[in-house]
Amino acid sequence: MTHAIRNLGDVIGAHSPGDHLAFIGLDAQLRESLYRFDQLDALANAVARGLRARGYAQGQRIALLAANSVEFIAVVLGIMRAGLVAVPVNHRFPKALIQYVVADSGARLLFCDQAHASLAPADVPQVSLARSDAGLDRFIDPGAFASFQPQADEPAMILYTSGSTGKPKGVVLSHAAHLWVVRTRMQATPLAQERALIAAPLYHMNALALALLTLASGATAVLLPQFTASGYIDAIERYRCTWLTAVPPMIAMMLREPARLAHADLSSVRVVRMGSAPVSASLLAQIHQLLPNARVINAYGTTEGGPVVFGPHPQGLANPPLSVGYAHPQVRLRLRDESGNLSEEGVLELNSLGLMSGYHNRADLRTPFTDDGFYITGDVFRRDSNGFYTFVGRRDDMFVSGGENIYPGEIEKLLERHPAVQQACAVPVADDIKGFKPMAFVVLRKGAEASEAQIKAFTLEHAAAYQHPRRVWFVDALPLATTHKIDRQALLLEAGQRLQATAAQ
């Protein structure tokens, strides 16, 4: 990819290895859909021409509501090439929230797959993503296309956050910002010889950024419509995938398939990039055991701030086990404590060329930027004497119990050190005396046994008393939010229900 490219939709083109396989797309039955680079490039042009022929004007928003597919990616590229703004919509939102996002974005057209068509608002024209005469093939206009050349910070995409605290926010991302992201990641991460596996949803930055990176790198990627543990294991084995990007719950779900893993050959995996949520020491050890040939990258990024934040230490020092790394040389970082002072522990503020332009249509929100242009992440980090950063927790998740600040993530890391515990999630339950008390949901490892008393005793032995969970509930699995992160709000509601049920007995 050359530096002359100004449109994010042109991450592939004449510079790409045309006859090389770009994507192996799999459907729910793991049937293949193969696209070479030249075929994907031609389809993106055909989408752009189809949009232009129908009179859509520069800057107008075009939405997508669908599971992962190669056609989804081609349409995103085509939208951007035409000078329009791609709006991938979270198809796991409830119908009312999907309609809110489409309306809030101002989308003039919606590309949709058959499985999600019934969730789409009736007042927005729809195009099916199916490659048929009644679907995408009817819409496209094959032929050459000269991409729109954006100026300054013109938007390429709007990605909506999950909306765990109020309505989802539309994060406006420019062509310039995310071309910088792609180029910077290419310099640090040579992928040309890798075979990546993408299973996280393309409406989320984690997956979409990797898709753009693999395309720009000329690499082949395997694309699953959605994550399932068995499908993920099958895809690694069948296609000899070498590069995985995942969030911790995805790997934890894999580990709960011991019978399948016992006969799976996963020796091809060389890199696992973990992102979107913190990795515990226990999970890290299990990944190393499961994938002994793989290097594990504990990554960090946000939709608003991009995936380029940390990197290796300039003096070659090894990362501490749970650290996300040292400040990337092209990114400025600082930590600010609760008093607003610069500190070695506090909320991360970052400044780089990959920052969002702002939130779409949300004048009601306080600006997430400082006066000097740093994005305030809301994530609390600790920096050690060598400059390595370690994630502590979300400032929004922190609660006070008896005057002590508690981050759920620290309790969860402790719980997952117990040999019987696979996953844990701590939640704050209101208390008349303490303000809040921590309680926990725990998933045990396959075949392991433990009692509530044993788990509580373990935490009391290894941490301050105020951090120990006053109740521990065992569950088969932790609920996931739409980005494959653990759904804390659902567990908080469940904790309240369980306590009420106990009190009523």
Beta strands, then each sheet from edge to edge (+ up, - down):
strand 1: 21-26
strand 2: 32-36
strand 3: 61-65
strand 4: 85-88
strand 5: 109-112
strand 6: 126-128
strand 7: 155-160
strand 8: 170-174
strand 9: 195-198
strand 10: 220-223
strand 11: 243-246
strand 12: 271-274
strand 13: 295-298
strand 14: 310-311
strand 15: 326-327
strand 16: 332-336
strand 17: 345-351
strand 18: 358-360
strand 19: 375-383
strand 20: 389-394
strand 21: 399-401
strand 22: 404-406
strand 23: 421-431
strand 24: 435-444
strand 25: 472-474
sheet 1: 2+ 1- 10- 9- 11- 12- 13-
sheet 2: 4+ 3+ 5+ 6+
sheet 3: 7+ 8- 18+
sheet 4: 14+ 15-
sheet 5: 16+ 17- 19+ 20-
sheet 6: 21+ 22-
sheet 7: 23+ 24- 25-
end
